[in-house]
Amino acid sequence: MGRELEPIDIFSLFHSKHLCMNLCVCVCVRSSLHCYFLASEFLLQSYIKQIIKMQAVKEKIQDMNVMRKVKAEAKAEEQVVKDIAKARMEVAHEVRLAKEAEAAMELHAAKAQQKAQQELAKHPPNQSHAAPPTINSIDDPSYT
């Protein structure tokens, strides 16, 4: 007769972290063999569920990273649009100030022209205006 093997503690196999090694263990005890494979199948299914959950979490994190990048790009694009709009407003402001200054200059020029016409109207153009005296004209005997 052959030597009979001692039964293996199935519960210690269930909780072992080395599931792959546990699945490869050859159990020769007839009564434990069926229970062991059922338990291993259960553990394998639970590990597969955990892996699927971890994969889902990983995909969720990847999606969040993609969304973060998209949001950052959209925010940067929005900031560029805002900067362009701000620059346009500043240009429009400067143009308005330039037009106001030009209008003020035209007003001053018109006032100056009006005052010049008033002065010309006071003095008829037929009168000859004497030139201011110079040093040579003081010595001239015809100077009066």
C-alpha positions in Angstrom: 0.0 0.0 0.0 1.0 3.5 -0.7 1.6 6.1 1.8 -1.4 8.3 2.4 -0.9 12.1 2.5 -2.1 14.2 5.4 -5.0 16.5 4.7 -4.0 20.1 3.8 -5.5 23.0 5.9 -7.8 24.5 3.2 -8.5 27.7 5.1 -4.9 28.6 5.3 -4.8 28.3 1.5 -7.9 30.5 1.1 -6.3 33.4 2.9 -2.9 33.1 1.4 -1.6 36.0 -0.7 0.0 33.6 -3.1 -3.1 32.4 -4.9 -1.3 31.4 -8.0 0.9 29.0 -6.0 -2.1 27.7 -4.2 -3.9 26.9 -7.4 -0.9 24.9 -8.6 -0.7 22.9 -5.4 -1.6 19.3 -6.1 -4.0 18.1 -3.4 -4.1 14.3 -3.3 -6.5 13.9 -0.5 -9.8 12.9 -2.2 -12.1 14.5 0.3 -10.3 17.9 0.2 -9.7 18.1 -3.5 -13.1 19.1 -4.6 -13.5 21.7 -1.8 -10.1 23.1 -2.6 -10.9 23.7 -6.2 -14.3 25.3 -5.4 -12.7 27.6 -2.9 -9.9 28.4 -5.4 -12.5 29.2 -8.0 -14.3 31.5 -5.5 -11.1 33.2 -4.7 -10.2 33.6 -8.3 -13.6 35.2 -9.0 -13.2 37.6 -6.1 -9.7 38.5 -7.3 -11.0 39.0 -10.8 -13.7 41.3 -9.4 -11.0 43.3 -7.6 -8.9 43.5 -10.7 -11.9 44.8 -12.7 -12.6 47.3 -10.0 -9.0 48.4 -10.0 -9.1 48.7 -13.8 -12.3 50.8 -13.5 -10.6 53.1 -11.0 -7.6 53.4 -13.2 -9.8 54.3 -16.2 -11.6 56.8 -14.0 -8.4 58.4 -13.0 -7.3 58.5 -16.6 -10.6 60.1 -17.6 -10.2 62.7 -14.8 -6.7 63.5 -16.1 -8.0 64.0 -19.6 -10.8 66.2 -18.4 -8.3 68.2 -16.3 -6.2 68.8 -19.4 -9.2 69.7 -21.5 -10.4 72.2 -18.9 -6.9 73.7 -18.6 -6.7 74.1 -22.4 -10.2 75.7 -22.5 -9.3 78.0 -19.7 -6.1 79.1 -21.4 -8.0 79.7 -24.6 -10.6 81.7 -22.7 -7.8 83.8 -21.2 -6.4 84.5 -24.6 -9.8 85.6 -25.8 -10.1 87.9 -22.8 -6.7 89.3 -23.3 -7.5 90.1 -27.0 -10.7 91.7 -25.9 -8.9 93.8 -23.3 -6.3 94.9 -25.8 -9.1 95.9 -28.2 -10.8 97.9 -25.5 -7.5 99.7 -24.7 -7.0 100.5 -28.4 -10.6 101.8 -28.7 -10.0 104.0 -25.6 -6.8 105.4 -27.0 -8.6 106.1 -30.4 -11.4 107.9 -28.5 -8.9 110.0 -26.6 -7.0 110.8 -29.9 -10.3 111.9 -31.6 -11.2 114.0 -28.6 -7.8 115.7 -28.7 -8.1 116.2 -32.5 -11.5 117.8 -32.0 -10.1 120.0 -29.2 -7.2 121.1 -31.5 -9.7 121.9 -34.3 -11.8 124.0 -31.8 -8.7 125.9 -30.7 -7.6 126.5 -34.3 -11.1 127.8 -35.1 -11.0 130.1 -32.1 -7.6 131.4 -33.1 -8.8 132.0 -36.6 -11.8 133.8 -35.3 -9.7 136.1 -33.1 -7.3 136.8 -36.0 -10.3 137.8 -38.1 -11.6 140.1 -35.3 -8.2 141.8 -35.0 -7.9 142.2 -38.8 -11.4 143.8 -38.8 -10.3 146.3 -36.2 -7.5 147.5 -38.4 -8.3 148.2 -42.0 -5.9 146.7 -44.5 -5.2 150.1 -46.1 -3.3 151.5 -43.2 0.4 150.9 -43.3 1.8 149.8 -40.1 5.1 151.4 -39.3 7.9 148.9 -38.7 9.3 148.9 -35.2 12.4 151.2 -34.8 15.8 149.7 -35.3 19.1 151.0 -34.3 19.8 152.3 -37.8 16.5 154.1 -38.0 17.1 156.1 -34.8 20.2 157.7 -36.5 18.2 158.5 -39.7 17.1 162.1 -39.8 13.9 161.3 -41.5 12.8 159.3 -38.5 10.1 161.1 -36.5 
